[in-house]
Amino acid sequence: VGAGFAGLYMLHNAHGLGLRAEVIERGDGVGGTWYWNRYPGARCDVPSMEYSFGFDHQLEQEWEWTEKYATQAEILAYVEHVADRFDLRADITLSTTVEACRFDDSTGRWVVTASDGVTRVARFVVMATGCLSAANVPDIEGRDGFAGRTFHTGRWPHEGVDFSGRRVAVIGTGSSAVQSIPFIAAEADQVSVFQRTATWAVPAHNEPLDLAAVAEIKADYANWRQKARDSSSAFGGYYPRREVSALDADEAELAEQYDERWEVGGLSFLRAYNDLLLDERANATAAAYIRGKIAELVDDPETAALLSPDTIVGCKRLCVDTDYYATFNRPNVRLIDVSSDPIERIDAAGPVVGGMLHEVDDIVFATGFDAMTGALERIAIEGRRGRPLRDAWSAGPVTYLGLQVAGFPNLFTITGPGSPSVLTNMIASIEQHVEWITDAIVALDAGGFRTIEPADEAQDRWVGYVNEI
């Protein structure tokens, strides 16, 4: 279920095993995340040489990325190339939504119903639905009565949006907002950004790829990929983590190391020291540095203070930006704090905060996703003896390895809840999970087994381990 990176690689491996397989995708094309997220400035935060498949030597040698951080359009072109190169399209059904999956105890098969009216019966069901695919639109009073245009960054019109001469409200300051606000502000007459929680962002310093550096990586790609597999975050090549504690560094060394990472840009910032995510005192040194940078970049001290988070750096995934903070220096951009005084309602003319109406022509909901479980819980999934997955997860999601759920045999969740997932380079994590599923199917058939599922005690141990981490 799903024709993004995970679904395509799973289908490729199923073909390799000689299995009959079908991918069902609700979009009109392949690409998953990169099919839906077409908002202005949409770009990956993992360097393109790493955010790519490593399972085929020829593919990684022949594909040419153009920039350090690839755009949505370039990544979508890559995914479409993969679908064509490995002859996957014949087994992909597009524009079709999976509505229900029910395990039949009598046959040991899954019965899958979809919006096309076809009932499918399968031995295995693989949920390649993505961690961040179920768009979250906040239930604000009056939302549907707004007279202007509304958009969600995760469901952006494929034809694009022209904001020229418009007054735009952007609700949210997460990753999609950080990327899109500079582009919207360059076009619109006025942009009002409604912020509940300030976001940690580090610069991308995107640039065209150096051909000599690309050739060097391609000559050693296998080693690069292995380094990624062997790291906790599945990043291998660019600026590995320094095995030094931030608490052992004096102020001069801290400034030097953070300056170096800031100039390089990207998620490697958190790898300047090995304890930034393990020790709150160490983390505070990185937090102080970034707050200092925000104060330098934003002219108005009050705005800079509002944009400066008071949370742990990297507890949520860092945002990687291009001119996000500097955009608040533009005369047509204003920041509206809704942390303690939330949006009361949305009138026909715009959002109301603290009794004050903010008149706008357009509203952009940069409000993210019903993460990890949303896409799965929107499907009526029933396991053994008709038990709904929603009931099994009523107190929160439980899995083994993020891959399977007790009582739901032969159902797999690629990068599911309880796996490293969104705190990693997703492509490497996807490949690892797909290969685990592939190996499991081979082992089942070799041993003459019909189904596989985790034992309750194994699942409990894994959930306990995840909670401890």
N, C-alpha and C positions, 0 to 999 in steps of 0.2 A: 504494500500500500504506500504509494508515493514514488515519484519519478525524479527525485533529486539525486545527489551523489550516492546516497545509500541504496536507493532502489535500483539504480542502474548497475552498481557494482554487484549487488545481490543477484540481479538477473544474469549478469555476465557469468558469475560463478555457478549459478544453476544450470546454465547452458553447458558449462564445463563438466558438470556432473551428469549430463545427459538427461536432466529432468525437464518435464513439461512445466512451464512457469508463465505467469502473467503478472504484469505490473498494472495496477489501477491508479490513475492520477486524476484528481479533480480539476486541475488546470488544463488549459488548451494546448500546453506544450510541456516539454521536459525542463528540468532545472531547479525545481523545488524553491528554496530560499531565493535563488537568483532569477527565478521566473516571476515571483510575486513582488519582490522588493526593488522597485524601479524609481524610488524617490530621488530627487536631485542630490547628487554627491554620493550615491550609494557605492560603496567600495569595500573590499575586504580589509580586515585589520591584521591578517597574517600575510607575510611576504609571498608573492605569487609563486616563487620557486618552491615554496614549501606547501602552499595551499593548492595541491594538485595530486592526482593519483600517482602512486608509486608501484602499482602492480604490474605494469607493462613497460619494459625497457624502451621499446621503440616509441611508444607514445610520449614518454617523458623526454626523449631525445629530439623528436621531430616538432613538438609543439613549441611555439615561440611566444613567450610573454613579452609585453612591451614596457610595463612599468613595475616598480618595486611592489606597489599595492594595486592589484588589478581592479578595474571598474566592474560594476554589475554587468555591463554589456559584454565585456571581454570574458568574464567567467561564464556567462550564459552561452557565448559562442563556443567556449571550451566544452561545456557539458553537451551541447548539441553535436559537436564533433565526436565526442566519445560515443554517443548514442548511434551515430552513423558508422563510425570506424569499426565498432564491434557488432554491427547488425542487430541492434537491440529493439528498434522501433516496431518490428512486426509483432512483438509480444507486449507492447505497451498500449493500454486502452486509455485514451485521454477524455477529458470533459465528463468524467464519471466519478461520483462520490460513493465511497464505501459507507454504508449506513449501519450495518450490523454484521457481527461475526459470532456464530454460536457453535460450541463444541458439541458434537453428537456422541454421547457416551456409548451408544450401541454400535457405532461404526468406527469410532476413533478418528473421525474426520471433522474438519471445520466446514460449516455452511456459511457462505459469505453472500450477503445481499447488498445490492448497489442501486444507484439511482437510474441505471439503464434498464432495470426490471429483470436482469439476468441473475439467476441464482447459481453460484459457483461452489463446487465442493473440492476441498483441498486437504492434503495431508498436513502441510505446513502453511502457516500464515506468518509473514514477516512484516512487522510494522516499521516502515521506513518513513514515518510521518514527520520527522523532524522535531527538535526540541523547541524551536521558536517558529511555529507555523500557524497557530490559532490566534488570529488577531484579537487584541483586547481593546475594546472601545468602552471607556468608562460610562457608567450609568448615571449621568448627570441630569438632573431635572431639566426638562425643556429641550434636551439635546436634539430631538427630532423636529422641533418647531423652529429651528434656526432657518432664517430666510435665505442665507447665502449658500455657498458651496462648502461641502465637507469632504475631507480626505483622510485616509489612514496610511501611514508610511508603508505598512506591510501589504497594502492592497492598492498600490499606486496605478492610476490609469496608464495603459500602455502607450497611449498617444502623447503622454506628458501633460503638464499643466503650465499655463502662462499666468504668472502673477503680476505682470506689468500693470502699474497703476492701481494695484489692489492694496487693501488693508488686511493683513493676515495675522491670525492668532495661531501660535504654535503651542499646543498643550503637551508638556513633557520635555525632559532634558536628558534623555538616555542616548544610546548610541545613534539611533536614526535621526534624532534631533540634532545632536552634535554635528553629524555629517551634513544634514540638509539645511540648517538655519543659515549658514554663510551664503549658500546659493539662493535661497529664498530672499534673503535680505538684499542681495545684489540686484534683485529684479523688482521687488515690491516697493510700494510707496512707504508702507509702514509695517513693521513686524513687532507684535507683542508676544513675548515668550513667557508662558505661565509655568513657573518652576515650583515643584513641591520639594524635591530633594536634589541638592547640588551634586554634580557628577565630577568624578576624577577623570581628567583627560590629559593625555600626553601627545606631543606633536607627532605626525606621521613622517614629515619630511619626505614626502613622496617624490620620486624622480624617475626618469627613464632608466631602464636597466642597462648596465654596462655590459657590452657584448663579451668582453674578455672575462669578466666575473661570471657571466652565465656559462661560458665554455668551461671554466674551472669547476663550477658546481656540477655540470653535466658529466664531466670526466670522473667525478667522485660521487655520483648521485646515490649509489647503493649505500655508501657509508653515511651520507647525509640522512637518508631515510632511516637507517638503523639508529643513528643518534636520536632522532625524533622518537622512535619507538621506545627507546631506553630512558627517555626523560618523562618526568611527571606531567608535563604540559604538552608533550608531543611536538615540541619545537626543537629542531636539531642544530641548524647551521649558524644562524645569525646571533652573535654575541651570547655565548653560553653563560650560565650562571657562575659567578665568582664564589668560590667556597670560602668566604670570609664573612665574619659577623659585622654588621653595622655598628654594634656596640663596642667593637675594638678599634674603630676609626675615630680620629679626632675631627674637628669641624672642617679643617682644611681638606682632609682626604675625602670626607663625605661630599663636600662641595665639588671637588674635582671629579669624583666618580659619577655623581648625579648629573653634573654638567655634560660629561662625556656621553652618558646614556640619553640625556635630553637632546643632544645634538644629533645622535644617531637616529633617535625617534623610535616609536613603536613599543610593543609590549615587552621588549627586552629591558625596559626601565626597571621592572621588578626583579631583575636578575643581577642587579648591581651587587647585592649581598644575599647570603643564603638564608637569612632569618627574618626577612621582611614580612613573611606571612606566618611566622612562627612565634614572634615575640613582639608584643605591643609597643615596647620601648623602641625596638628597631624600626618598626613601622612608622612610629611618630617622626623619625628623622626624614623619611621619604615624604610624609604628609607635610611637614614644615617646608621642605624644599618646594613642593608643587604650589603650596599656598603663596610662597614668595614669588614664584613665577607668575601666578595669576595677578598678584598685586602689581607686578611690572607690566603685564600685558594689558590690563584694563585701567583706563584713565580715571574713571570715577571710583573713589575708594569705597563708597557704599555699595555700588554694583559689584565691585571686586570681592567684598566681604560676603555678599549673598551667593556669589559663584564659588566660594571656597568651602568645600565640604568639611564636616566635622566627624566623618566616618573613617573606617579602616580603609587604607589604600589597597585595592586589589581583592577585597572581600567579594564585591561584585567585580565582574570583569572590567578592566580598565577600558576607557574609550580612547580611540586614536583619532586625532582631529587635524584638520587643516583650517587655521584661522578662526576657530570657534570663539575663543576668548576675545580676540581682537575685534570680532564682529560687533561686540557690545559697545565699541567706541563709535560706531556709526550713528549719525543723528536720527536715522529712521528706525532704530532698534531700541526697545525698552524691555526691561526685565521686571516681571510682576511676581512677587513672592506669595505663594499660596500654601506654604508649609503650615502656618498656624491659622490662616484665614482662608479656607478652601474656596473653590469656585462654588457659589451657592446654587446657581442655575445658569442655563443658557437661554437668553431671550431671543426673539426673532432677530435682534440687531447684534447680538454678541454675548460673551460671558459676563456674568455679574460677580464681582468680588467685593466683599465688605460694603455692599449696597451700591457700589459704583459700577455702572455699565461701561464696558469697553467695546465700543462699536467697531465691527470688522466686517469685511466682505467675505472672507474665507476662514475656515477653521481647519487646521492640520492636526489630527490626533497622532502625535508621536508617542503613543502610550504603550507601545510594546505588545507583548503576547501573553496569553495564558500559557505560561512556560511549562515545559517538561511533560505535564500530564494533559494539557488542554486538548491537543489533537486526538489523543487516545480516548479521553472521556467523552468526546463528542461522537464517538462510535459506540453503539450498543454491543459491547463485548461480553459474552457469557462463557464461562469455563465449565468445569465438571459440575454436574448436577444443576446446571443452569445458574450458577452463581455469577452475578454481574461483577465486572471489574470495578465498577464504581463502589460497590459494597466492600470489595477486598481492599480498596484504597480509601475507605471512608475516614480513616484516622490519619491519612497521608499515604503516599505511594510506598509500596514495599516490593522489592525485586531481589533477584540474585544476580550480582554483577551488572545490574542495569539491563540485563539481557532477557530474563525470563521471570515469570511469576508463578508461585506454587498454586496448583489447581488449574493452570491454564496450559495444558501440554501442547508441545509443538507450536506454541505461539512465541515469537521472538520480537523484542523491542530493540532496534538498533539505537545506540547511544541513549538508552532510556534512563528514567530516574534512578539515581544511585550509581550512575557511572560518571567518569570524569567529564564527559560531554562538553558543555559550553565553556568550561574552564581550560579547554585544550585547543589545539589545532584540530578542528573537527574532521578533516579528511583522514588524518592518521587514525583517529579514534574510530571512524566509520570503517576503515579498512580492517582494523583489528577485530571489530565485532562481526563484520561480514565473514571474515575468515574463520572466526570461532564457530559461527553458525554452520558454515560449510563443512568444517571438520566434524561437528556434531552429527550432521546428517550422514556423513560417510561412516562414522562410528556406529550409528544406529543400524544402518544396513549391514555393516560387517558383522555386527553382533546378533542380528536377527531380531532387533527390537522394533516396536511400533512407535513408541512415543518417548519423549524426554521432558522432564520438568524438575525444578528444584525441590528438594525435601524442605519441609517447613523449618526444621532446625538450621539447615544451611542458609536459608533465606533470613532467618532471625539473626544469625551470626553476622551475615553481610550487612544488614541494615544497622546493627549495633556498631559495626566497624565504621560505616559511613558516618553515622551520627557522631562517633568519637572524633573522627577526622574533622 
